[in-house]
């Protein structure tokens, strides 16, 4: 073994040892509680009230059969197919990748 490989192996073992120590021997830090259980009933009540308001909404279906909507014309232009770039986007120009 050369000295370079020995130094690299020692560095890798040191880094792995450091992370192993952090993972297994340090006490866990204080975690942040994202959900406040004391206000969960209030949050749930707001959502239920919003759902009840949404149930009241009705859409008039006659809009879809109106003469204005039926008489609309499609003025879109069809797109013709064209060649799409090179087969190999990383090939240099003139290398047969066109």
C-alpha positions in Angstrom: 0.0 0.0 0.0 1.2 3.4 -0.8 1.0 6.3 1.7 -1.7 8.1 -0.4 -4.1 5.1 -0.2 -3.3 4.7 3.5 -4.1 8.4 4.2 -7.4 8.1 2.1 -8.5 5.0 4.0 -7.7 6.7 7.4 -9.7 9.8 6.4 -12.7 7.7 5.2 -12.7 5.7 8.5 -12.4 9.0 10.5 -15.4 10.5 8.7 -17.5 7.3 9.1 -16.5 7.2 12.8 -17.5 10.8 13.3 -20.9 10.3 11.7 -21.4 7.0 13.6 -20.7 8.8 16.9 -23.2 11.5 16.0 -25.9 9.0 15.0 -25.6 6.7 18.0 -24.1 8.5 21.0 -25.5 12.1 20.9 -28.8 12.9 22.6 -31.6 13.8 20.2 -32.3 17.4 19.8 -35.6 19.0 20.8 -38.1 18.3 18.0 -40.6 20.9 16.7 -44.3 19.9 17.0 -46.0 20.9 13.8 -49.5 20.0 14.8 -51.0 21.7 17.8 -53.4 19.2 19.2 -55.1 21.7 21.4 -56.5 23.6 18.3 -57.2 20.5 16.2 -61.0 20.7 16.9 -61.1 24.3 15.8 -59.1 23.6 12.6 -61.4 20.6 11.8 -64.5 22.7 12.4 -63.3 25.4 9.9 -62.8 22.8 7.2 -66.2 21.2 7.9 -67.9 24.7 7.7 -66.2 25.4 4.4 -67.3 22.0 3.0 -70.9 22.8 4.0 -70.7 26.2 2.2 -69.3 24.5 -1.0 -72.2 22.0 -1.0 -74.7 24.9 -1.3 -73.1 26.1 -4.6 -75.0 24.9 -7.7 -74.1 25.3 -11.4 -76.8 26.1 -13.9 -76.4 23.3 -16.5 -78.4 25.2 -19.1 -75.2 27.3 -19.9 -73.7 24.3 -21.7 -76.7 24.0 -24.1 -77.1 27.7 -24.8 -77.0 28.9 -28.4 -74.0 31.2 -27.7 -71.9 28.3 -26.6 -73.0 26.0 -29.4 -72.3 28.6 -32.1 -68.7 29.2 -31.1 -66.3 28.4 -33.9 -62.9 26.8 -33.6 -60.3 29.0 -35.3 -57.3 27.0 -34.2 -54.6 26.2 -36.8 -53.2 22.6 -36.9 -49.5 22.4 -36.3 -47.6 20.5 -38.9 -45.0 17.9 -37.9 -41.4 19.1 -38.5 -38.0 17.5 -37.9 -37.0 17.6 -34.3 -33.3 18.3 -33.7 -30.4 15.8 -33.7 -30.7 12.2 -32.8 -27.9 12.7 -30.2 -28.1 16.2 -28.7 -24.6 15.9 -27.4 -23.0 15.0 -30.7 -21.0 17.6 -32.5 -22.3 19.0 -35.8 -21.2 16.9 -38.7 -20.6 13.7 -36.7 -23.6 12.0 -38.1 -25.8 12.8 -35.1 -28.1 14.9 -37.3 
